[in-house]
Amino acid sequence: MRPIVRMIAQAHLDPVWLWRWTEGRAEALATSRSAVDRLHEFPSLHFTRGEAQVYEWIEEEDPALFEEIRALIRAGRWHVVNGMIVQPDMNLPQGESLVRQALLGKRYLQEHLGVDVRIAYCVDSFGHAGTLPQILKKCGFEYYVFLRPQEHEKSLPPQAFWWEGPDGSRVLAYRISGAYCHWRVDVTPHLERALADRPAALADAMCFFGVGNHGGGPTRAQIERVLELAALRSDVEIRFDHVQAYFDAIAPTAGELPLVAEELQYHATGCYSANSQLKRMHRQAECALLLAERMACLAAEWAGRDPERERLRALWHELLFNEFHDILAGSSIKEAGDEAVLSFGRVIMGAREIANSAGRRIGARVGTEGPGSTVVLFNPFPYRRREYVEYEPWTENERWERGGWGLVDDEGRPVPHQVLEASAAVGDAAHGIDRLLWQAELPPLGYRVYRFARGLAGATGAGRGNPAPTGWVGASVGGLENDRITVRLSPETGAIISCQDRATGLELVGPGGWNVAQVLEDTSDTWSHGVRGFDRVLGAFGAPRVTVADCGPLQASLYIERSWEGATWLQQLVLRAGEREVLVRNWLFWQGRWRMVKLAFDVAVAEAEAWRDVPFGALPAPTDGAEFPMQMWADVSGTIPSSLWGEGRVKGDSAPCASP
């Protein structure tokens, strides 16, 4: 039987890349108009188009074109794939964001085009987390089409294989041979590559063609060349077709295809961290939306408040559009990245408005009788939390300690607390605003009320004289300590040279130190194509200036200022009573060229094993110094576990550390 090459006419469109979204929107309509014209011109042609965002733009701007597309869908010649809002980055968003990509995307395509998309299609995304098979399967996808990593980046079975997640979920995956688009008239080399890569057990292969990236689609010349090849070649059947037809054709023998049960990595490792501001704003926007939803639901249940579903949906849609792989990866032009930052800011503020409004609606129904003012703390999580809280109460422009203000809980009991420096550095010894720190215990999906006023019985003189709830803290320019751990700094480098468990005497820091502010050579571009790690250390920030900022009873902290060739790295190291965590706040003033900066941690563990946070799961991390994507934490464990948590940072590496 002759092999069959199914020619998949499509038009890869980056709505944002080397252009802004306005250009991408215009090209979405132009490309779709061209595709419709070609379908009318060539009766045997099929066309494949994904991404709900493109169809939304067409429906808004050109309803007549939209109706033509709907008619072609009904005729079985226009085929919808990738039931997501965009082709997102498949490493960096949280699992919930990837679910919302499918939820909102598939819902729109079902309601407006009448199709239930079963083919996930992220041909240009920069790698794919190992937990995706479970996410895709539970979102109603059966198949996954991708390109990266390519053959030179990761060895995989040719073209079709089963991809399995840690829970056993499977999707039938297809790695495109060569490229997802084609700019030349003669598609012969492209076709031959697809045919050569075809698994021996299968008669079918797919060849994707059509001008792409800035849209375009199959040209008249390309289509005519395919028809010419189909007439000339007797050794292979060449036909215009669509992706579902391929999967249907191989279904009888698909059970014999090989199984891959690992991540599909690595590609463009520089994009794990490029444009850190954008990535940080994205993570804040994700968390703000999840908080807003929970608060809105609580307010609907307890206070009969409208949960603002449509506004939340619109905010989610804005977030999901900006998870497009070239936006979130930081590989777009600066103007596009700046617009994405503004967009994330709009999402964050919208989500905070919803959460605040919901909290105030609930708070209005809470009993707050008594002297002074109240603060209501909410716990939007389904489990009890014991957390340190920072809050700046309005004390009529009077300093907390000077006015004898006190803090009590909902049963009138004095609450141990500490006065910290406020955000506003104004006022004098008598006037101004202070920040309070205390430890709160909050019920799951609930709230707790605290009260502050002048002269509250048993709670006056609350500043540094109040006892800590558990344990103690201390600080000096040489380090921090509390009832759990002792942390010592190097006076030469400002790095942490010791972190010792007080109960067991175990040393957690290896000879290389913690919090080492390294400068490494980076001569790659934004993508860092072909680069798996950065290991040439050029130096480290040093000459530390250390000052004590807080010294109990609940919090001790230090400011550390270090420099390297005109750059400045300011940090605040924070240790709190009863805690084993060291909080590190960073302010980096950096304009280095062909350089990269990292914080290095040499963990004193034997037989170390590294893990990191991925969408809806955790997976092992390489320990050979290679870059890897992650979500919000990484863990290195052996005889002693140690973990790093970060806000919005999505890249790390781990390797045996030599002594300095």
Rosetta blueprint (number, residue, H / E / L):
1 M L
2 R L
3 P L
4 I E
5 V E
6 R E
7 M E
8 I E
9 A E
10 Q E
11 A L
12 H L
13 L E
14 D L
15 P L
16 V L
17 W L
18 L L
19 W L
20 R L
21 W H
22 T H
23 E H
24 G H
25 R H
26 A H
27 E H
28 A H
29 L H
30 A H
31 T H
32 S H
33 R H
34 S H
35 A H
36 V H
37 D H
38 R H
39 L H
40 H H
41 E H
42 F L
43 P L
44 S L
45 L L
46 H L
47 F E
48 T E
49 R E
50 G E
51 E L
52 A H
53 Q H
54 V H
55 Y H
56 E H
57 W H
58 I H
59 E H
60 E H
61 E H
62 D L
63 P H
64 A H
65 L H
66 F H
67 E H
68 E H
69 I H
70 R H
71 A H
72 L H
73 I H
74 R H
75 A L
76 G L
77 R L
78 W E
79 H E
80 V E
81 V E
82 N L
83 G L
84 M L
85 I L
86 V L
87 Q L
88 P E
89 D L
90 M E
91 N L
92 L L
93 P L
94 Q L
95 G H
96 E H
97 S H
98 L H
99 V H
100 R H
101 Q H
102 A H
103 L H
104 L H
105 G H
106 K H
107 R H
108 Y H
109 L H
110 Q H
111 E H
112 H H
113 L H
114 G L
115 V L
116 D L
117 V L
118 R L
119 I E
120 A E
121 Y E
122 C E
123 V L
124 D L
125 S L
126 F L
127 G L
128 H E
129 A L
130 G L
131 T L
132 L H
133 P H
134 Q H
135 I H
136 L H
137 K H
138 K H
139 C L
140 G L
141 F L
142 E L
143 Y E
144 Y E
145 V E
146 F E
147 L L
148 R L
149 P L
150 Q L
151 E L
152 H L
153 E L
154 K L
155 S L
156 L L
157 P L
158 P L
159 Q L
160 A E
161 F E
162 W E
163 W E
164 E E
165 G L
166 P L
167 D L
168 G L
169 S L
170 R E
171 V E
172 L E
173 A E
174 Y E
175 R E
176 I L
177 S L
178 G L
179 A L
180 Y L
181 C L
182 H L
183 W L
184 R L
185 V L
186 D L
187 V L
188 T H
189 P H
190 H H
191 L H
192 E H
193 R H
194 A H
195 L H
196 A H
197 D L
198 R L
199 P L
200 A L
201 A L
202 L L
203 A L
204 D E
205 A E
206 M E
207 C E
208 F E
209 F E
210 G L
211 V E
212 G L
213 N E
214 H E
215 G L
216 G L
217 G E
218 P L
219 T L
220 R H
221 A H
222 Q H
223 I H
224 E H
225 R H
226 V H
227 L H
228 E H
229 L H
230 A H
231 A H
232 L H
233 R L
234 S L
235 D L
236 V L
237 E E
238 I E
239 R E
240 F E
241 D E
242 H L
243 V H
244 Q H
245 A H
246 Y H
247 F H
248 D H
249 A H
250 I H
251 A H
252 P H
253 T H
254 A H
255 G H
256 E H
257 L L
258 P L
259 L E
260 V E
261 A L
262 E L
263 E L
264 L E
265 Q L
266 Y L
267 H L
268 A L
269 T H
270 G H
271 C H
272 Y H
273 S L
274 A L
275 N L
276 S H
277 Q H
278 L H
279 K H
280 R H
281 M H
282 H H
283 R H
284 Q H
285 A H
286 E H
287 C H
288 A H
289 L H
290 L H
291 L H
292 A H
293 E H
294 R H
295 M H
296 A H
297 C H
298 L H
299 A H
300 A H
301 E H
302 W H
303 A H
304 G L
305 R L
306 D L
307 P L
308 E L
309 R H
310 E H
311 R H
312 L H
313 R H
314 A H
315 L H
316 W H
317 H H
318 E H
319 L H
320 L H
321 F H
322 N L
323 E L
324 F E
325 H H
326 D H
327 I H
328 L H
329 A L
330 G L
331 S L
332 S L
333 I L
334 K H
335 E H
336 A H
337 G H
338 D H
339 E H
340 A H
341 V H
342 L H
343 S H
344 F H
345 G H
346 R H
347 V H
348 I H
349 M H
350 G H
351 A H
352 R H
353 E H
354 I H
355 A H
356 N H
357 S H
358 A H
359 G H
360 R H
361 R H
362 I H
363 G H
364 A L
365 R L
366 V L
367 G L
368 T L
369 E L
370 G L
371 P L
372 G L
373 S E
374 T E
375 V E
376 V E
377 L E
378 F E
379 N E
380 P L
381 F L
382 P L
383 Y L
384 R L
385 R E
386 R E
387 E E
388 Y E
389 V E
390 E E
391 Y E
392 E L
393 P L
394 W L
395 T L
396 E L
397 N L
398 E E
399 R L
400 W L
401 E L
402 R L
403 G L
404 G L
405 W E
406 G E
407 L E
408 V E
409 D L
410 D L
411 E L
412 G L
413 R L
414 P E
415 V L
416 P L
417 H E
418 Q E
419 V E
420 L E
421 E L
422 A L
423 S L
424 A L
425 A L
426 V L
427 G L
428 D L
429 A L
430 A L
431 H E
432 G L
433 I L
434 D L
435 R E
436 L E
437 L E
438 W E
439 Q E
440 A E
441 E E
442 L E
443 P L
444 P L
445 L L
446 G E
447 Y E
448 R E
449 V E
450 Y E
451 R E
452 F E
453 A E
454 R E
455 G L
456 L L
457 A L
458 G L
459 A L
460 T L
461 G L
462 A L
463 G L
464 R L
465 G L
466 N L
467 P L
468 A L
469 P L
470 T L
471 G L
472 W L
473 V E
474 G E
475 A E
476 S E
477 V L
478 G L
479 G E
480 L E
481 E E
482 N E
483 D L
484 R L
485 I E
486 T E
487 V E
488 R E
489 L E
490 S L
491 P L
492 E L
493 T L
494 G L
495 A L
496 I E
497 I E
498 S E
499 C E
500 Q E
501 D E
502 R L
503 A L
504 T L
505 G L
506 L L
507 E E
508 L L
509 V E
510 G L
511 P L
512 G L
513 G L
514 W E
515 N L
516 V E
517 A E
518 Q E
519 V E
520 L E
521 E E
522 D L
523 T L
524 S L
525 D L
526 T L
527 W L
528 S L
529 H L
530 G L
531 V L
532 R L
533 G L
534 F L
535 D L
536 R L
537 V E
538 L E
539 G E
540 A E
541 F L
542 G E
543 A E
544 P E
545 R E
546 V E
547 T E
548 V E
549 A E
550 D E
551 C E
552 G L
553 P L
554 L L
555 Q E
556 A E
557 S E
558 L E
559 Y E
560 I E
561 E E
562 R E
563 S E
564 W E
565 E L
566 G L
567 A E
568 T E
569 W E
570 L E
571 Q E
572 Q E
573 L E
574 V E
575 L E
576 R E
577 A L
578 G L
579 E L
580 R L
581 E L
582 V E
583 L E
584 V E
585 R E
586 N E
587 W E
588 L E
589 F E
590 W L
591 Q L
592 G L
593 R L
594 W L
595 R E
596 M E
597 V E
598 K E
599 L E
600 A E
601 F L
602 D L
603 V E
604 A L
605 V L
606 A L
607 E L
608 A L
609 E E
610 A E
611 W E
612 R E
613 D E
614 V E
615 P L
616 F L
617 G E
618 A E
619 L E
620 P E
621 A L
622 P L
623 T L
624 D L
625 G L
626 A L
627 E E
628 F E
629 P E
630 M L
631 Q L
632 M L
633 W E
634 A E
635 D E
636 V E
637 S E
638 G L
639 T L
640 I L
641 P L
642 S E
643 S E
644 L E
645 W E
646 G L
647 E L
648 G L
649 R L
650 V L
651 K E
652 G E
653 D E
654 S L
655 A L
656 P L
657 C L
658 A L
659 S L
660 P L
